[in-house]
Amino acid sequence: MADSAVTTRDIVRIELPDHAPLPSRFAEADRQQAVADLLAGNCFTPQDLPPGPYVLHLELRDGRLLLDVRDAGNTPLHAYLLALGPFRRLIKDYQMVIEGHEQAVTEGAADARIQAIDMGRRGLHNEAAELLRERMKGRVALDFETARRLFTLVCALHQRI
């Protein structure tokens, strides 16, 4: 599976729990952009399931990420539980970076500072994407960009707790 430009759309709909809005408009915009980008193109191939398209229900349950994979008609196919322990530091750091970005933008910080914060955010995204791909290995094949966007959604879910 190549990690170049994503041209497939295995996931055609994302369902997130309907809880209170995220703590800021920046965090909500980040979540909305991740969903839009994910739906525009993704590679999500569960092992031992028929080919997509899939509807993916994401939620946090007892400190774990639940990935409830359903067919296009919303019939459950398989649910994966993923321990979040290995992601805790990355989630915490990502949230701190997002808060720093919001503060920098609100304060009218220099472009160089905002770009440095964005570089840090991208680095965290990349590290988390690799970890997510590794943790899903043998269960679901993900391309790099899909894993990055799913991590953004994990962070959004985590902020709503």
Contacts in CASP RR format, 6 or more apart in sequence:
PFRMAT RR
TARGET T0000
AUTHOR 0000-0000-0000
METHOD contacts of the structure
MODEL  1
MADSAVTTRDIVRIELPDHAPLPSRFAEADRQQAVADLLAGNCFTPQDLP
PGPYVLHLELRDGRLLLDVRDAGNTPLHAYLLALGPFRRLIKDYQMVIEG
HEQAVTEGAADARIQAIDMGRRGLHNEAAELLRERMKGRVALDFETARRL
FTLVCALHQRI
1 43 0 8 1.000
1 45 0 8 1.000
1 141 0 8 1.000
1 143 0 8 1.000
2 143 0 8 1.000
3 143 0 8 1.000
3 144 0 8 1.000
3 145 0 8 1.000
6 41 0 8 1.000
6 42 0 8 1.000
6 43 0 8 1.000
6 143 0 8 1.000
6 145 0 8 1.000
6 146 0 8 1.000
7 41 0 8 1.000
8 41 0 8 1.000
8 42 0 8 1.000
8 43 0 8 1.000
9 39 0 8 1.000
9 40 0 8 1.000
9 41 0 8 1.000
9 42 0 8 1.000
9 53 0 8 1.000
10 42 0 8 1.000
10 43 0 8 1.000
10 44 0 8 1.000
10 45 0 8 1.000
10 51 0 8 1.000
10 52 0 8 1.000
10 53 0 8 1.000
10 54 0 8 1.000
11 38 0 8 1.000
11 39 0 8 1.000
11 42 0 8 1.000
11 44 0 8 1.000
11 53 0 8 1.000
11 54 0 8 1.000
11 55 0 8 1.000
11 56 0 8 1.000
11 146 0 8 1.000
12 39 0 8 1.000
12 53 0 8 1.000
12 54 0 8 1.000
12 55 0 8 1.000
12 72 0 8 1.000
13 39 0 8 1.000
13 55 0 8 1.000
13 56 0 8 1.000
14 35 0 8 1.000
14 38 0 8 1.000
14 39 0 8 1.000
14 55 0 8 1.000
14 56 0 8 1.000
14 58 0 8 1.000
14 153 0 8 1.000
15 55 0 8 1.000
15 56 0 8 1.000
15 57 0 8 1.000
15 58 0 8 1.000
16 35 0 8 1.000
16 57 0 8 1.000
16 58 0 8 1.000
16 59 0 8 1.000
16 153 0 8 1.000
16 156 0 8 1.000
16 157 0 8 1.000
17 59 0 8 1.000
17 157 0 8 1.000
17 160 0 8 1.000
19 160 0 8 1.000
20 160 0 8 1.000
21 28 0 8 1.000
22 28 0 8 1.000
22 31 0 8 1.000
22 156 0 8 1.000
22 159 0 8 1.000
22 160 0 8 1.000
23 159 0 8 1.000
24 102 0 8 1.000
26 98 0 8 1.000
26 101 0 8 1.000
26 102 0 8 1.000
26 105 0 8 1.000
27 98 0 8 1.000
27 102 0 8 1.000
27 156 0 8 1.000
27 159 0 8 1.000
30 98 0 8 1.000
30 152 0 8 1.000
30 156 0 8 1.000
31 152 0 8 1.000
31 153 0 8 1.000
31 156 0 8 1.000
33 152 0 8 1.000
34 149 0 8 1.000
34 152 0 8 1.000
34 153 0 8 1.000
34 156 0 8 1.000
35 149 0 8 1.000
35 153 0 8 1.000
37 145 0 8 1.000
37 149 0 8 1.000
38 146 0 8 1.000
38 149 0 8 1.000
38 150 0 8 1.000
38 153 0 8 1.000
41 145 0 8 1.000
41 146 0 8 1.000
42 143 0 8 1.000
42 145 0 8 1.000
42 146 0 8 1.000
42 149 0 8 1.000
43 141 0 8 1.000
43 142 0 8 1.000
43 143 0 8 1.000
43 146 0 8 1.000
44 54 0 8 1.000
44 56 0 8 1.000
44 140 0 8 1.000
44 141 0 8 1.000
44 142 0 8 1.000
44 146 0 8 1.000
45 140 0 8 1.000
45 141 0 8 1.000
45 142 0 8 1.000
46 54 0 8 1.000
46 69 0 8 1.000
46 77 0 8 1.000
46 78 0 8 1.000
46 80 0 8 1.000
46 139 0 8 1.000
46 140 0 8 1.000
47 138 0 8 1.000
47 139 0 8 1.000
47 140 0 8 1.000
47 141 0 8 1.000
48 78 0 8 1.000
49 69 0 8 1.000
49 77 0 8 1.000
49 78 0 8 1.000
50 71 0 8 1.000
50 77 0 8 1.000
52 71 0 8 1.000
52 72 0 8 1.000
53 71 0 8 1.000
53 72 0 8 1.000
54 69 0 8 1.000
54 70 0 8 1.000
54 71 0 8 1.000
54 72 0 8 1.000
54 77 0 8 1.000
55 69 0 8 1.000
55 70 0 8 1.000
55 71 0 8 1.000
55 72 0 8 1.000
55 73 0 8 1.000
55 74 0 8 1.000
56 67 0 8 1.000
56 68 0 8 1.000
56 69 0 8 1.000
56 70 0 8 1.000
57 66 0 8 1.000
57 67 0 8 1.000
57 68 0 8 1.000
57 70 0 8 1.000
58 65 0 8 1.000
58 66 0 8 1.000
58 67 0 8 1.000
58 68 0 8 1.000
58 150 0 8 1.000
58 153 0 8 1.000
58 154 0 8 1.000
58 157 0 8 1.000
59 65 0 8 1.000
59 66 0 8 1.000
59 68 0 8 1.000
59 157 0 8 1.000
60 66 0 8 1.000
60 84 0 8 1.000
60 157 0 8 1.000
60 158 0 8 1.000
60 161 0 8 1.000
61 81 0 8 1.000
63 83 0 8 1.000
63 84 0 8 1.000
63 85 0 8 1.000
64 81 0 8 1.000
64 82 0 8 1.000
64 83 0 8 1.000
64 84 0 8 1.000
65 81 0 8 1.000
65 82 0 8 1.000
65 84 0 8 1.000
65 154 0 8 1.000
65 157 0 8 1.000
66 79 0 8 1.000
66 80 0 8 1.000
66 81 0 8 1.000
67 79 0 8 1.000
67 80 0 8 1.000
67 81 0 8 1.000
67 82 0 8 1.000
67 140 0 8 1.000
68 76 0 8 1.000
68 79 0 8 1.000
69 76 0 8 1.000
69 77 0 8 1.000
69 78 0 8 1.000
69 79 0 8 1.000
69 80 0 8 1.000
70 76 0 8 1.000
70 77 0 8 1.000
71 77 0 8 1.000
80 136 0 8 1.000
80 139 0 8 1.000
80 140 0 8 1.000
82 135 0 8 1.000
82 136 0 8 1.000
84 91 0 8 1.000
84 154 0 8 1.000
84 158 0 8 1.000
86 131 0 8 1.000
86 135 0 8 1.000
87 128 0 8 1.000
87 131 0 8 1.000
87 132 0 8 1.000
87 151 0 8 1.000
87 154 0 8 1.000
90 124 0 8 1.000
90 127 0 8 1.000
90 128 0 8 1.000
90 131 0 8 1.000
90 151 0 8 1.000
91 154 0 8 1.000
91 155 0 8 1.000
91 158 0 8 1.000
93 124 0 8 1.000
94 121 0 8 1.000
94 124 0 8 1.000
94 125 0 8 1.000
94 128 0 8 1.000
94 151 0 8 1.000
94 155 0 8 1.000
95 155 0 8 1.000
95 158 0 8 1.000
95 159 0 8 1.000
97 117 0 8 1.000
97 120 0 8 1.000
97 121 0 8 1.000
97 124 0 8 1.000
98 121 0 8 1.000
98 155 0 8 1.000
100 117 0 8 1.000
101 114 0 8 1.000
101 117 0 8 1.000
101 118 0 8 1.000
101 121 0 8 1.000
103 109 0 8 1.000
104 113 0 8 1.000
104 114 0 8 1.000
104 117 0 8 1.000
105 114 0 8 1.000
125 148 0 8 1.000
125 151 0 8 1.000
125 152 0 8 1.000
126 148 0 8 1.000
128 147 0 8 1.000
128 148 0 8 1.000
128 151 0 8 1.000
129 144 0 8 1.000
129 145 0 8 1.000
129 147 0 8 1.000
129 148 0 8 1.000
129 151 0 8 1.000
130 144 0 8 1.000
130 147 0 8 1.000
132 142 0 8 1.000
132 147 0 8 1.000
132 150 0 8 1.000
132 151 0 8 1.000
133 142 0 8 1.000
133 144 0 8 1.000
133 147 0 8 1.000
136 142 0 8 1.000
136 147 0 8 1.000
142 150 0 8 1.000
END
